[in-house]
Amino acid sequence: MTFDEMIQTDKPVLVDFFAEWCGPCKMMAPILKEVKTAIGDAATIIKVDVDKNPQASEKYQIQGVPTLIIFKQGKPVWRQSGVVQKAGLIQAIQKFTN
């Protein structure tokens, strides 16, 4: 399944654009696990390595990592750079769940 196919869903898809060498990105991993546990199937969470997927990074103009984007039906509906805390992420996702 391609990235574009993954974000073309009715439920929100949270994409974590990250890099292996990025310290703050490592801090996002346990936060994303907790968010997934809290939201269950209400949304999908995927991680995209900017070094391995330069075309996705370019398309969404990712300048710094981590950058988190919530997609709904293929469109970016929320975006934030830097480490985002669990409560803030859950709140953002819930805005886009039906």
N, C-alpha and C positions, 0 to 999 in steps of 0.2 A: 504494500500500500504506500502510495506516495504521500509526501507532506501535504500537498494540496487536497488529496482525497481525505486525509485525516482531519483537516480543519473544516471540511464541507458538511458538518453535521448540525442537527438542530440543537444538540446540547453543547454547552460551552466547552471549548478546548483551551486549557491553559498551557502555553508553550514557554518553557524556560530555555532561553538562548544562553548558553554557557560555554566556557572553555576550560579544558583540563588544568591549565596553568593559573587559573583565577581563584584567589583566596576566598573572596566573598561568595563565589559560585558554590564552593564546598559547603559554606554555611547554609545555602538554600536547600541542599539535599534532604536533611532531616526535617526541615520545615515543610517541604513538599510532601514528604511521607505522612506527616501529621495531618496536613490538609486533605490528602487523599483518604485517610482513615475517617476524617470528619465528614467529608462530602459524599463518600461512597461513589455510586454510579451517576450522581447528578452532573458530573463533568469528567472530562478526560484530561489527564496531565501527561504531556510529553516533553522530553528534553532534547534540545537540538544543539549539537556541538558546532559552534561557529567556524572552527577550523576545518571540520569535515564537510560542512554544508555552506560554502561561501555564497552560493546562489540564493539560498533562503535568507541569509544575513543581509545580502545586498538588497533583495526585494523589499525587505521590511526595515531597511536602513538602520541596522543594529550597529551603533557606534561604540557602546560600552557593554560589558557583561558583568553581572547577569542583567538581562533585560527580559521582563515577563510580559507576555501579550496574551490576552484572552481573545479568542476568535469565536464568532458565532456565525454559522452558515458561510464560512470562508472569509468573513470580514473581521478586521481587528476592531474590537469594541472597547478595549481597555488596555492601557500600556503603562508600565513603570520600570524604570531602571534602578538597579541597586537591590540590596537585600530587602525583601518585603516580609513583614512578620505574619505569622499564621492567621491571626484575627483579621488583618487587613485583606489578606488573600481570600479568605472564606467569604468575607463581606462582598468583595468585588465579584467573586464567582456567583454568589447568590443573586446578585442584581440581574444576571443573565440566565438563570435557570427558570423554567416555566412553572 
